[in-house]
Amino acid sequence: VQLQAFGGGLVQAGGSLRLSCAASGRTSSSYVMGWFRQAPGKEREFVAAIVRSDGSTYYADSVKGRFTISRDNAKKTAYLQMNSLKPEDTAVYYCAVRVGNEYKFWGRGTQVTVSS
C-alpha cells in the first residue's frame, strides 16, 4: 500500500485547511486510515482515524469539534478538514493505514503551519 498526503500549507490562526490522503495498491475492505502529526521537538501524536467499512471516526481530544475526518471509498482517499486552526496545530501531518492492530503503512508528511 502506498499513501500520498497533500493539502498542507501556511494559514493564519482561525483559518482552515483540508488534507487528503490517497491510497494505492492492494488494500483490504476493512482497514483503518489515520492521521498523525509531529511538531518540532515533540513525539508523533494521533489526530484522527476513520474505519473504511463503516465510517466510524475517532479523534484526539485536542482536535474534537475542529477537525473532521471523512473518506471516499471509491477513491481510496481520506480527508482531514481542519477548521479553527491554532498555532499549536503546526506540525508535519502524516496519514497511515492500520492493518490489524498496527499502523503498518505510512505516507510522507505534509507540513501545516498556522501563524498567530
ABEGO torsion letter per residue (X at the ends): XBBBBBGBEBBBBGBBBBBBBBBBEBBBAABBBBBBBBBBGBBBBBABBBBAAAGBBBBBAAABGABBBBBBAAAGBBBBBBBGBBAAABBBBBBBBBBEABBABBBBBBBBBBBX
